[in-house]
Amino acid sequence: MFGPSKMLGFGTNLAISTVGLGILGVACSVIFVPLLSEIIEGVQEKENIGESAELNDKAAGLFNTAYAIGCIIAPILGGYLDRVEGFRTTCDIMACSSFAFGVFYFFFRVLPGFFMKPKPKQPSMVESPEKI
């Protein structure tokens, strides 16, 4: 819904693009806000370690690096596809690749999580300040 689509029959309708941008804004807030804490919790569960400042720093560095690489690659890839295939086909390619990644993520990350037993959490390795 973000742009015109040959597959779905969306033309260059401003109302549809506006709704798509609204959905994109809501989706970004739902995705990016809890993402860093999810990365940290995932590493803690998988490696069976407690919370540490070093883990938080590495997770933040990894998250910011991946986000920056995406911000660099996406416009280059989109511009190339626009030049080669046209804007409408580029929108379809991006939509299909996003959908395929979502299905892949669901079947290989979310669904197996329902069948795994949760590991016991380790106590925090960060020393808490003493109460006076």
HELIX and SHEET records of a PDB file:
HELIX    1   1 LEU A   14  GLU A   47  1                                  34    
HELIX    2   2 ALA A   53  GLU A   85  1                                  33    
HELIX    3   3 PHE A   87  TYR A  105  1                                  19    
HELIX    4   4 PHE A  106  VAL A  110  3                                   5    
HELIX    5   5 LEU A  111  PHE A  115  1                                   5    
END                                                                             
